[in-house]
Each structure stands twice: as C-alpha cells, then as structure tokens.
Amino acid sequence: MNFDLPPLVPGKKPEDTTVVVAMSGGVDSSCVAALCQKAGYKTIGMTLQLWDYQGQTDGEGKRLGTCCALDDVYDAKLVCKTIGIEHITLKVEDVFKEAVIDDFVETYLAGATPIPCVRCNQRIKFSHMLDKAKALGVDVIATGHYVQKDWVNGKGVLKKAVDDTKDQTYYLFATTQEQLDMLAFPLGGITKNVTRQLAEELGLHVHVKPDSQDICFVPGKDYRKVVKKFAPEAEKPGNIMLEDGSIVGQHDGIIGYTVGQRKGVPGGYPQPMYVVEIKADENQVVIGPKGSLAKTTFTVKDVNWLADTPPNELDVMVRIRAQHASALASLKDLENNRIEVTFYQPEEQISPGQAAVFYDEEGILLGGGWIEPVSAVKVKICID
C-alpha cells in the first residue's frame, strides 16, 4: 500500500529530524513508529508506564488494569526491536495516581462523570514526554491520535480527522500551544482500516491487536469498584427524588448514576424516567421525564483556548460527548475562565464532568472546557 508520511517538521528533511513516538503498545502508535523509521527519521519509541499493577487487584484476585499495563509496555518494546529503534520507558505511576486517578474519584464523588483520558493527556502524557524530548534534543513528538495538524501563520492548529468516526480532537482540547507546536499526528488523514493494513505490511505483530475498550485503571468497565477502592464512603445511601422534591426511592451511592441514565431508575410512571440531576452535597439523585434532559444553556469552567482570539457571543460548533455530532451554539465569556454555552436546538446529554469542545466551521479546534453542574448556573430548559 502506498502511503506518504506527512512531513513532521516543515522545511526539515527526515534524516535531519529526531522524532519521539509516543507508544502505547497498540496498533496506531506502533504503525506511526514504523512509518517514521521507514521514512528515514531518527526515531525513538517512548512509553509511559502509568500505573504499577503489581499487587493491585479488583478485590477478586484479578489484576487491576487492562491496558497501559506491562503487557503493553512489552508490545511497544517488541515493535521497537522489530523495526530497529531505541525504546524508552518513563515510569510515572505516582504522578498518574495523583493527577488522574484521584481526580477521577473526586469527580464521581462530586456527582459528575469524569474523562480521565483528557486529564492524562493534559497532565501526564504530553507534559512528561515534552520535558524528556527537550532533554534529548528531539525535534518533534509523534502520536497515533486520529487528528490533523495544520500550520496557520506559523502556529500549529488542531483539526478534526478525515475519519470522523475515529476523530480524537475532543480528547485533546486541553493541549497547550507549546505542546501542540511540538506534536505531529501522522494518522489524521487515513482510516483505522488503512492503519491496520499498513501495520501488517510493516510486519508489526500488533496489527491484529484489538482496540482497548476500557479506561486503563478500570478493568471490565467497573468504575464503581475503583472509586470504592480509593473512597469507601462512595457507597453512602441517599434519596432518589422527583423534580418536585418527592422521595420515590433509595440509592446506594451517587457514583452509580450519571445524568441521562435510565438504568436503575424507579419505574411505574406514565413515561420513562431518567437521571436529570445529581445533588452531591445533599447526596440526592433527581429523576424526571426525558423532556427534562433537553437543555440549551449551560456553563463550562477551566476553559483552554487554542484560538488566537477566543470567540465571544459568536456562533461555533460545540461537541459535548466524544462520539456525538457537534451542534451550533453561541458562546458568552464569563468571569474566572468560564464560558456560557447556548445551543440553538436543545441537547439531552449535557452531563457535568464531561467536556464541551468548540470548533469553527472548518473543523479546527478552538478550545474547550469542563461542563459544570446545573447548580452552577440557571439553566434554560426546553419544553416541547
């Protein structure tokens, strides 16, 4: 298969360029490493060992963690050996626990739904690799993310991948400009099927390796076990209530609920009921009909901008879930690095703890922030 690797550093020949490839042990980053080596770049593979799984179990004797573990480090090392490049492992277990796992637990205890992959990219992967790359005199860091990078007036910008079903810009909204200028994303212009074909042709044993479906420290998608492991108080029982304050049931911990959830909600009503709010301070879960989920206005905090001039009261496209289509909305600047977002049509999956990510009409990532609980702002509710 013919595939021309996009230039990693504008104006610089591959043989004069040193690249670190962020290798997770999966097919995407392994393919990037092999493509870089084949194109003549001075290539180094680098893997972060994020969590010390030795002795960590889920309470039933099974080892805690299903990816980013030692098996994946081994796969990355084997790929590097196969293609003949150096491999470096950075052990960052302590900082990963503090910056990602603790945040994950605290977010659930606050009644919100976290995105640990964003926190990991923001606080661990790019920052630690950038520091190490600078120390090694590296020119660029390449990753297996499905995003595109462009240069506008000498400044790096992020753009949605060609394959919208694999686009990962949502997870990179917290990237800083310094990090972005140092990053390259060679796979953003192809599909996952093409990547697997390339990996097979390059002789990589991981070409058939399944994509990881779990959060690296949450085996079997059972996040409740992880939260309880680090915060036993997470299973404090409380009331399930209607929007008018009527008590209609009991829960065994707000960590079992997220906004928009239907499973586990009391029945017996004329229409299906959903979780519409989680009041962490009162340890209450509020349920209501689907119409109560439809909202147009909410706020986001800790906004990170990659745009030169942050939009204010301008129309942008906003994505509120990684796999959701973006929708037209206006932004209003608030104090303390917060933004008010107003959709033109109601959305039903505006969940605290998730991210709202902003794009222009060409799919360029402008920035994003973390969705706040409804109590943080008077939310406009749409009623059919």
C-alpha positions as CSV (number, residue, x, y, z in Angstrom):
1,M,0.0,0.0,0.0
2,N,1.3,3.4,-1.0
3,F,1.3,5.9,1.9
4,D,3.4,9.1,2.0
5,L,4.1,10.1,5.6
6,P,3.2,13.8,6.0
7,P,6.3,16.0,6.8
8,L,6.7,16.1,10.6
9,V,8.6,19.3,10.7
10,P,8.0,21.8,7.9
11,G,11.2,22.6,6.0
12,K,13.3,19.9,7.6
13,K,14.4,16.7,6.0
14,P,13.6,13.4,7.7
15,E,17.3,12.5,8.0
16,D,17.9,15.7,9.9
17,T,14.9,15.2,12.2
18,T,14.7,13.3,15.5
19,V,11.3,12.2,16.4
20,V,10.0,10.6,19.6
21,V,6.9,8.4,19.0
22,A,4.5,8.2,22.0
23,M,3.9,4.4,22.0
24,S,1.1,2.8,23.9
25,G,1.7,-0.7,22.7
26,G,-1.3,-0.5,20.3
27,V,-1.5,-0.7,16.6
28,D,-1.8,3.1,15.9
29,S,1.3,4.3,17.7
30,S,3.2,1.2,16.6
31,C,2.4,2.0,13.0
32,V,3.5,5.6,13.4
33,A,6.9,4.5,14.8
34,A,7.4,2.1,11.9
35,L,6.4,4.7,9.3
36,C,8.7,7.3,10.8
37,Q,11.6,4.8,10.8
38,K,10.9,3.8,7.2
39,A,10.8,7.4,6.1
40,G,14.3,8.0,7.4
41,Y,13.6,9.9,10.6
42,K,15.8,9.4,13.6
43,T,13.1,7.6,15.6
44,I,12.9,6.8,19.3
45,G,9.9,5.0,20.9
46,M,8.7,6.2,24.3
47,T,6.2,4.6,26.5
48,L,4.7,5.8,29.8
49,Q,4.2,3.2,32.5
50,L,1.2,4.9,34.1
51,W,0.3,2.6,36.9
52,D,2.1,0.0,38.9
53,Y,-0.2,-3.0,38.5
54,Q,1.9,-5.3,40.7
55,G,-0.1,-6.5,43.6
56,Q,-3.1,-4.3,42.6
57,T,-6.3,-6.4,42.3
58,D,-10.0,-5.7,41.9
59,G,-10.9,-7.5,45.2
60,E,-11.5,-10.8,43.5
61,G,-7.9,-11.7,42.8
62,K,-7.8,-10.2,39.3
63,R,-5.0,-7.7,38.4
64,L,-6.2,-4.1,38.3
65,G,-5.9,-2.6,34.9
66,T,-6.4,-3.9,31.4
67,C,-4.3,-1.5,29.2
68,C,-1.3,0.8,29.7
69,A,0.0,-2.1,31.7
70,L,3.2,-4.2,31.5
71,D,1.8,-6.2,28.5
72,D,1.5,-3.0,26.5
73,V,5.0,-1.9,27.5
74,Y,6.2,-5.2,26.3
75,D,4.4,-4.8,23.0
76,A,5.9,-1.4,22.5
77,K,9.4,-2.7,23.2
78,L,8.9,-5.6,20.8
79,V,7.8,-3.3,18.0
80,C,10.8,-1.1,18.5
81,K,13.1,-4.2,18.4
82,T,11.3,-5.4,15.2
83,I,11.9,-2.1,13.4
84,G,15.3,-1.5,14.9
85,I,14.9,1.7,17.0
86,E,15.6,2.6,20.6
87,H,12.8,2.3,23.2
88,I,12.5,4.3,26.4
89,T,10.1,3.7,29.3
90,L,9.1,6.5,31.6
91,K,7.7,5.4,34.9
92,V,5.2,8.0,36.1
93,E,3.0,5.9,38.5
94,D,3.0,8.3,41.4
95,V,2.1,11.4,39.4
96,F,-0.5,9.4,37.4
97,K,-2.3,8.4,40.7
98,E,-2.4,12.0,41.9
99,A,-3.3,13.8,38.7
100,V,-5.6,11.3,37.0
101,I,-7.0,8.6,39.4
102,D,-7.5,10.9,42.3
103,D,-9.3,13.4,40.0
104,F,-11.4,10.5,38.6
105,V,-12.6,9.5,42.1
106,E,-13.2,13.1,43.3
107,T,-15.2,13.9,40.2
108,Y,-17.5,10.9,40.7
109,L,-17.9,11.9,44.4
110,A,-19.0,15.3,43.3
111,G,-21.8,13.9,41.2
112,A,-20.1,14.3,37.8
113,T,-18.8,12.0,35.1
114,P,-15.0,12.3,34.5
115,I,-13.0,11.9,31.3
116,P,-9.7,10.5,32.6
117,C,-8.1,10.3,29.1
118,V,-8.3,14.1,28.8
119,R,-6.7,14.5,32.2
120,C,-4.0,12.0,31.3
121,N,-3.2,13.8,28.0
122,Q,-3.2,17.2,29.7
123,R,-1.3,16.4,32.9
124,I,0.8,13.3,32.1
125,K,1.5,12.3,28.6
126,F,2.3,15.5,26.8
127,S,3.9,17.3,29.7
128,H,6.3,14.5,30.7
129,M,7.1,13.5,27.1
130,L,7.7,17.1,26.2
131,D,10.2,17.5,29.1
132,K,12.0,14.3,28.2
133,A,12.0,15.2,24.5
134,K,13.6,18.6,25.2
135,A,16.3,17.0,27.3
136,L,17.1,14.6,24.4
137,G,17.2,17.4,21.9
138,V,14.2,16.0,20.0
139,D,12.6,17.9,17.1
140,V,9.0,16.5,17.3
141,I,6.8,14.1,19.2
142,A,4.5,11.9,17.0
143,T,1.4,10.1,18.3
144,G,-1.2,7.7,17.0
145,H,-4.1,10.0,17.6
146,Y,-6.6,10.5,14.8
147,V,-6.4,14.2,14.4
148,Q,-5.0,16.5,11.8
149,K,-2.5,19.3,12.4
150,D,-2.1,22.4,10.3
151,W,0.1,25.4,10.4
152,V,-1.5,28.8,10.2
153,N,0.8,31.9,10.3
154,G,3.5,29.7,11.8
155,K,1.2,28.5,14.6
156,G,0.1,24.9,15.0
157,V,-3.7,24.3,14.9
158,L,-5.7,21.1,15.5
159,K,-8.3,19.9,13.0
160,K,-10.8,17.0,13.0
161,A,-9.6,13.8,11.4
162,V,-10.6,12.7,8.0
163,D,-12.4,9.7,9.5
164,D,-15.0,11.5,11.7
165,T,-15.9,8.2,13.4
166,K,-12.3,8.0,14.8
167,D,-11.7,11.7,15.4
168,Q,-10.0,12.3,18.8
169,T,-9.8,16.1,18.9
170,Y,-12.3,16.0,21.7
171,Y,-9.7,14.4,24.0
172,L,-7.1,16.9,23.1
173,F,-8.9,20.2,23.8
174,A,-6.7,20.8,26.9
175,T,-3.5,20.7,24.9
176,T,-1.3,23.8,25.3
177,Q,0.1,25.8,22.4
178,E,3.6,24.9,23.4
179,Q,2.7,21.2,23.3
180,L,0.9,21.4,20.1
181,D,3.7,23.1,18.3
182,M,5.9,20.1,19.2
183,L,3.4,17.4,18.2
184,A,2.6,15.6,15.0
185,F,-0.3,13.3,14.1
186,P,0.5,11.3,11.0
187,L,-2.7,9.2,11.0
188,G,-5.2,12.0,10.9
189,G,-5.6,11.7,7.2
190,I,-6.4,8.0,7.0
191,T,-8.8,5.5,8.4
192,K,-8.2,2.8,11.0
193,N,-8.6,0.1,8.4
194,V,-5.7,1.6,6.4
195,T,-3.6,1.8,9.6
196,R,-4.1,-1.9,10.3
197,Q,-3.2,-2.8,6.7
198,L,-0.1,-0.6,6.9
199,A,0.9,-2.3,10.2
200,E,0.6,-5.7,8.7
201,E,2.7,-4.8,5.7
202,L,5.3,-3.3,8.0
203,G,5.5,-6.7,9.8
204,L,4.2,-5.5,13.2
205,H,2.7,-8.2,15.4
206,V,0.2,-5.8,16.9
207,H,-1.7,-5.3,13.6
208,V,-4.5,-7.6,14.8
209,K,-4.4,-6.3,18.4
210,P,-7.9,-5.2,19.5
211,D,-8.6,-1.6,20.4
212,S,-8.7,-1.1,24.2
213,Q,-12.3,-0.5,25.3
214,D,-11.5,0.1,29.0
215,I,-10.1,3.0,30.9
216,C,-6.6,1.8,31.8
217,F,-7.1,1.6,35.5
218,V,-10.8,0.4,35.3
219,P,-10.9,-3.3,34.5
220,G,-14.1,-4.5,32.9
221,K,-15.6,-1.0,32.9
222,D,-16.5,-1.4,36.6
223,Y,-15.6,2.1,37.6
224,R,-17.5,1.7,40.9
225,K,-15.0,-0.8,42.2
226,V,-12.2,1.6,41.5
227,V,-14.0,4.5,43.2
228,K,-14.8,2.4,46.2
229,K,-11.3,1.2,46.5
230,F,-9.9,4.7,47.0
231,A,-13.0,6.2,48.6
232,P,-15.1,3.6,50.6
233,E,-17.5,6.4,51.6
234,A,-18.7,6.5,47.9
235,E,-21.5,4.0,48.7
236,K,-23.3,6.2,51.1
237,P,-27.1,5.7,50.6
238,G,-29.4,8.5,49.9
239,N,-32.7,9.5,48.3
240,I,-33.9,9.3,44.8
241,M,-36.3,12.2,44.2
242,L,-38.7,13.7,41.6
243,E,-38.1,17.2,40.4
244,D,-40.8,18.5,42.8
245,G,-38.8,17.1,45.8
246,S,-40.9,13.9,46.3
247,I,-38.9,11.0,47.6
248,V,-39.5,7.9,45.4
249,G,-36.7,5.6,46.2
250,Q,-33.2,5.0,47.7
251,H,-29.8,4.7,46.1
252,D,-26.7,3.0,47.4
253,G,-24.3,5.8,46.3
254,I,-24.4,8.6,43.8
255,I,-21.4,7.1,42.0
256,G,-23.9,4.6,40.4
257,Y,-25.6,7.4,38.5
258,T,-24.9,9.9,35.7
259,V,-27.1,12.5,34.1
260,G,-29.1,10.9,31.2
261,Q,-29.1,7.4,32.8
262,R,-32.2,5.3,32.7
263,K,-31.0,2.0,34.1
264,G,-31.6,1.6,37.8
265,V,-34.2,4.4,37.9
266,P,-37.5,3.7,39.7
267,G,-40.4,2.8,37.3
268,G,-44.1,2.8,37.4
269,Y,-44.6,6.2,35.7
270,P,-46.6,7.0,32.6
271,Q,-43.3,7.7,30.8
272,P,-39.7,6.5,31.2
273,M,-37.7,8.4,33.8
274,Y,-34.1,9.5,33.6
275,V,-31.5,10.9,35.9
276,V,-31.7,14.7,35.3
277,E,-29.5,16.0,38.2
278,I,-27.2,14.7,40.9
279,K,-27.0,16.8,44.0
280,A,-23.8,15.7,45.6
281,D,-24.0,18.0,48.6
282,E,-27.4,16.5,49.5
283,N,-26.5,13.0,48.3
284,Q,-29.6,13.0,46.2
285,V,-30.4,11.7,42.7
286,V,-33.1,13.6,40.9
287,I,-35.1,11.9,38.2
288,G,-37.6,13.2,35.6
289,P,-39.0,12.5,32.1
290,K,-36.8,12.7,29.0
291,G,-38.0,16.3,28.3
292,S,-36.3,17.4,31.5
293,L,-32.9,16.5,30.0
294,A,-33.4,18.8,27.0
295,K,-31.5,22.0,27.7
296,T,-30.0,24.8,25.7
297,T,-27.8,26.7,28.1
298,F,-25.0,25.6,30.5
299,T,-21.6,26.7,31.6
300,V,-18.1,25.3,31.3
301,K,-15.1,26.0,33.6
302,D,-11.3,25.9,33.2
303,V,-11.5,26.8,29.6
304,N,-8.4,26.2,27.4
305,W,-8.2,28.3,24.2
306,L,-6.1,27.4,21.2
307,A,-7.7,30.1,19.1
308,D,-5.9,33.4,18.8
309,T,-9.0,35.4,19.8
310,P,-11.5,33.5,22.0
311,P,-15.0,33.8,20.4
312,N,-17.4,35.8,22.5
313,E,-21.1,35.9,21.5
314,L,-20.1,34.3,18.2
315,D,-21.5,31.1,16.7
316,V,-19.3,28.0,16.9
317,M,-19.8,24.2,16.7
318,V,-19.9,22.5,20.1
319,R,-19.4,18.9,20.9
320,I,-20.5,17.7,24.3
321,R,-19.6,14.0,24.0
322,A,-16.7,12.4,22.2
323,Q,-18.9,10.4,19.9
324,H,-21.7,13.0,19.5
325,A,-22.0,15.2,16.5
326,S,-21.2,18.8,17.1
327,A,-24.1,21.3,17.1
328,L,-24.4,25.1,16.5
329,A,-24.2,27.3,19.6
330,S,-23.1,30.7,20.8
331,L,-20.5,31.4,23.5
332,K,-20.6,34.2,26.1
333,D,-17.5,35.0,28.1
334,L,-17.9,34.9,31.9
335,E,-15.6,35.7,34.7
336,N,-12.9,33.3,36.1
337,N,-12.2,31.5,32.9
338,R,-15.7,30.3,32.4
339,I,-18.0,30.3,29.3
340,E,-21.7,30.2,28.9
341,V,-22.8,28.0,26.0
342,T,-26.2,28.3,24.4
343,F,-27.3,25.8,21.8
344,Y,-29.8,26.8,19.1
345,Q,-31.5,23.4,19.5
346,P,-31.9,21.5,22.8
347,E,-29.4,18.8,23.7
348,E,-30.2,15.9,26.1
349,Q,-26.7,14.7,27.1
350,I,-25.2,17.8,28.8
351,S,-23.5,16.0,31.7
352,P,-21.4,17.6,34.4
353,G,-17.8,16.4,34.3
354,Q,-17.8,15.9,30.5
355,A,-16.2,18.4,28.2
356,A,-17.7,20.9,25.8
357,V,-15.3,21.4,22.9
358,F,-15.5,24.2,20.4
359,Y,-14.8,24.1,16.6
360,D,-15.1,26.5,13.8
361,E,-16.9,25.7,10.5
362,E,-13.8,24.1,9.1
363,G,-13.4,21.7,11.9
364,I,-10.5,23.5,13.6
365,L,-10.4,23.0,17.4
366,L,-10.8,26.4,19.1
367,G,-10.8,25.3,22.7
368,G,-12.9,23.7,25.3
369,G,-13.7,23.4,29.0
370,W,-15.4,21.2,31.6
371,I,-19.2,21.2,31.9
372,E,-20.4,22.4,35.3
373,P,-23.3,21.1,37.4
374,V,-26.6,22.7,36.7
375,S,-26.5,24.3,40.1
376,A,-23.6,26.4,38.8
377,V,-25.9,28.4,36.5
378,K,-29.6,29.0,36.0
379,V,-30.1,26.5,33.1
380,K,-32.6,27.2,30.4
381,I,-34.8,24.2,30.0
382,C,-36.6,23.5,26.7
383,I,-40.1,22.1,27.0
384,D,-41.8,20.6,23.9
